[in-house]
Amino acid sequence: MGVIRVLLVDDHILMREGLRKLLEIEPGIEIAATAAGGEDALAWLASAAEPPEVALVDARMPGMDGVELVKRLRAMFPGVAPVILTTFDDDDYIFGGLRAGARGYLLKDTPPDELVDAIRRAARGETVLGRAATERLVSALRDQSASAPDPGPPCGLSEREYEIALLIGSGASNREIARRLHITEGTAKNHISSCLRKLGLRDRTQLAVWVSRNS
């Protein structure tokens, strides 16, 4: 890839100028323009002869916030990779920005070399997440997994029937099943018969095959 052109969007002039000075000395990166907000950024893009590859966007700005700007960039200028660069690690901004189509989410305390690397990766189409965003995503996935309902045994089997079916699948005899589950062999046979009836199978061999395919 040749020169990566970057649009800086931040309502704080000191931050905009600081980023400009930081990035314009990097080889292969060119500051295409700066904007004080979302409306200014969209107006500049509408008249630009060539859109930039990457837009660094602050999350919280007056008027149009970063999440809304990212959404409009993805709809109107899909060739621009928006990366949110902000001081806020709120869930609303992190998840809202990523849902809107942000190519990355970084905090403003990101080391300069990591920021430059993130710009280059975003320009290549990669997703770049800082530590805070990564931790929030991992935490959300864990919470989602923990709260997911247990689907329970398949095909209408009871917990005990499914447990016995799994033992049949492992090659256990009726006596071994009875010993492991602390039940009588007669009870084990009754549960096996119930499994066969519910699953429409003829014998324990077919049940073992069913277990191998469904567990």
C-alpha positions as CSV (number, residue, x, y, z in Angstrom):
1,M,0.0,0.0,0.0
2,G,1.2,3.5,-0.8
3,V,0.5,6.6,1.2
4,I,-2.4,6.3,3.7
5,R,-4.4,9.5,3.8
6,V,-6.1,10.2,7.2
7,L,-9.0,12.5,8.1
8,L,-8.8,13.7,11.8
9,V,-12.2,14.5,13.4
10,D,-12.1,16.0,16.9
11,D,-13.8,19.0,18.4
12,H,-10.7,19.9,20.5
13,I,-8.3,21.9,18.5
14,L,-5.3,21.0,20.7
15,M,-6.0,17.3,20.1
16,R,-6.5,17.8,16.4
17,E,-3.2,19.7,16.0
18,G,-1.4,17.3,18.3
19,L,-2.5,14.3,16.2
20,R,-1.6,16.1,13.0
21,K,1.9,16.9,14.2
22,L,2.3,13.3,15.5
23,L,1.2,11.6,12.3
24,E,2.5,13.8,9.6
25,I,6.1,12.9,10.5
26,E,5.3,9.3,10.0
27,P,6.5,7.9,6.6
28,G,3.6,6.6,4.5
29,I,0.9,8.6,6.3
30,E,-0.5,11.9,5.1
31,I,-3.1,14.1,6.9
32,A,-5.7,14.7,4.3
33,A,-7.8,17.1,6.4
34,T,-9.0,17.9,9.9
35,A,-12.5,18.6,11.0
36,A,-14.0,20.0,14.2
37,G,-17.1,17.7,14.1
38,G,-19.2,15.3,12.1
39,E,-21.0,17.8,9.9
40,D,-17.7,19.4,8.9
41,A,-16.2,16.0,8.1
42,L,-19.0,15.0,5.9
43,A,-19.0,18.4,4.1
44,W,-15.3,18.1,3.4
45,L,-15.7,14.5,2.2
46,A,-18.5,15.5,-0.2
47,S,-16.2,17.9,-1.9
48,A,-12.9,16.0,-1.7
49,A,-11.4,14.9,-5.0
50,E,-10.1,11.8,-3.3
51,P,-11.4,10.4,0.0
52,P,-9.0,9.3,2.7
53,E,-8.4,5.7,3.6
54,V,-8.8,6.2,7.3
55,A,-10.8,8.6,9.5
56,L,-9.8,9.0,13.2
57,V,-13.1,10.0,14.9
58,D,-13.6,11.2,18.5
59,A,-16.6,9.6,20.2
60,R,-18.1,12.5,22.1
61,M,-18.6,15.7,20.0
62,P,-21.3,18.3,20.0
63,G,-24.0,18.0,17.5
64,M,-23.1,14.7,15.7
65,D,-21.3,12.2,18.0
66,G,-18.7,9.8,16.7
67,V,-21.1,6.8,16.6
68,E,-23.5,8.7,14.3
69,L,-20.6,9.9,12.1
70,V,-19.3,6.4,11.8
71,K,-22.7,5.2,10.7
72,R,-22.9,7.9,8.0
73,L,-19.4,7.3,6.8
74,R,-20.1,3.6,6.3
75,A,-23.3,4.5,4.4
76,M,-21.9,7.4,2.3
77,F,-18.2,6.7,2.0
78,P,-17.7,2.9,2.4
79,G,-14.1,3.2,1.2
80,V,-13.2,5.1,4.4
81,A,-12.2,3.0,7.4
82,P,-13.5,4.8,10.6
83,V,-11.5,4.3,13.7
84,I,-12.8,5.8,17.0
85,L,-10.1,7.5,19.0
86,T,-11.4,8.8,22.3
87,T,-10.9,9.2,26.0
88,F,-14.2,7.4,26.8
89,D,-14.4,3.6,27.3
90,D,-18.2,3.5,27.9
91,D,-20.1,0.5,26.6
92,D,-22.5,2.6,24.7
93,Y,-19.6,4.1,22.6
94,I,-17.6,0.9,22.3
95,F,-20.5,-1.4,21.2
96,G,-22.4,1.4,19.5
97,G,-19.4,2.4,17.4
98,L,-18.6,-1.2,16.4
99,R,-22.2,-1.9,15.5
100,A,-22.2,1.3,13.4
101,G,-19.2,-0.1,11.4
102,A,-16.1,1.3,13.1
103,R,-13.0,-0.5,12.0
104,G,-11.4,0.1,15.4
105,Y,-11.8,1.5,18.9
106,L,-8.8,3.1,20.6
107,L,-8.3,5.3,23.6
108,K,-6.3,8.5,23.4
109,D,-3.6,7.2,25.7
110,T,-2.6,4.6,23.0
111,P,1.2,4.8,22.5
112,P,2.1,6.6,19.2
113,D,3.6,3.5,17.6
114,E,0.5,1.5,18.3
115,L,-1.7,4.2,16.9
116,V,0.3,4.3,13.7
117,D,0.2,0.6,13.4
118,A,-3.6,0.7,14.0
119,I,-4.0,3.2,11.1
120,R,-2.0,1.0,8.8
121,R,-4.0,-2.1,9.8
122,A,-7.4,-0.4,9.5
123,A,-6.4,0.8,6.0
124,R,-5.8,-2.8,5.1
125,G,-9.3,-3.7,6.2
126,E,-8.3,-5.2,9.6
127,T,-10.2,-4.5,12.9
128,V,-8.1,-2.8,15.5
129,L,-9.2,-2.8,19.2
130,G,-7.4,-1.2,22.1
131,R,-7.1,-3.0,25.5
132,A,-10.2,-1.4,27.0
133,A,-12.5,-2.3,24.0
134,T,-11.1,-5.9,23.9
135,E,-11.7,-6.4,27.6
136,R,-15.3,-5.1,27.3
137,L,-16.0,-7.4,24.3
138,V,-14.5,-10.5,26.1
139,S,-16.5,-9.7,29.2
140,A,-19.7,-9.3,27.2
141,L,-19.2,-12.6,25.5
142,R,-18.5,-14.4,28.8
143,D,-21.7,-12.9,30.3
144,Q,-23.7,-13.9,27.2
145,S,-22.3,-17.4,27.4
146,A,-23.0,-17.7,31.1
147,S,-26.6,-16.5,30.7
148,A,-27.4,-18.7,27.7
149,P,-30.1,-21.2,28.6
150,D,-29.2,-24.8,28.9
151,P,-30.9,-26.6,25.9
152,G,-31.2,-29.8,28.0
153,P,-31.1,-33.3,26.7
154,P,-32.1,-33.7,23.0
155,C,-35.2,-35.5,21.5
156,G,-37.3,-35.4,24.7
157,L,-35.0,-37.6,26.8
158,S,-34.9,-37.0,30.5
159,E,-31.6,-36.0,32.2
160,R,-31.3,-39.6,33.5
161,E,-32.1,-41.2,30.1
162,Y,-29.6,-39.0,28.4
163,E,-27.0,-39.8,31.0
164,I,-27.5,-43.5,30.4
165,A,-27.5,-43.0,26.6
166,L,-24.1,-41.4,26.9
167,L,-22.8,-44.4,29.0
168,I,-24.2,-46.8,26.3
169,G,-22.3,-44.7,23.8
170,S,-19.1,-45.2,25.8
171,G,-19.6,-49.0,25.7
172,A,-20.8,-49.5,29.3
173,S,-22.8,-52.6,30.1
174,N,-26.0,-52.6,32.1
175,R,-24.1,-53.7,35.2
176,E,-21.6,-50.9,34.8
177,I,-24.3,-48.3,34.3
178,A,-26.1,-49.6,37.4
179,R,-22.9,-49.4,39.5
180,R,-21.9,-45.9,38.2
181,L,-25.4,-44.4,38.8
182,H,-26.2,-46.3,42.0
183,I,-29.3,-47.9,40.5
184,T,-30.4,-51.4,39.9
185,E,-29.8,-53.2,36.6
186,G,-33.6,-53.5,36.2
187,T,-33.9,-49.7,36.5
188,A,-31.1,-49.3,34.0
189,K,-32.8,-51.6,31.5
190,N,-36.1,-49.6,31.9
191,H,-34.3,-46.4,31.1
192,I,-32.6,-47.9,28.1
193,S,-36.0,-49.2,26.8
194,S,-37.4,-45.7,27.3
195,C,-34.5,-44.2,25.3
196,L,-35.1,-46.7,22.4
197,R,-38.8,-46.0,22.3
198,K,-38.4,-42.2,22.3
199,L,-35.7,-42.2,19.7
200,G,-37.4,-44.9,17.5
201,L,-34.4,-47.2,17.7
202,R,-34.3,-51.0,17.8
203,D,-31.4,-51.9,20.1
204,R,-28.5,-50.6,22.2
205,T,-26.1,-50.7,19.1
206,Q,-28.3,-48.2,17.3
207,L,-28.4,-46.2,20.5
208,A,-24.6,-46.1,20.6
209,V,-24.5,-45.0,17.0
210,W,-27.1,-42.3,17.8
211,V,-25.0,-41.0,20.7
212,S,-21.9,-40.8,18.5
213,R,-23.7,-38.6,16.1
214,N,-25.5,-36.4,18.6
215,S,-23.2,-35.7,21.5
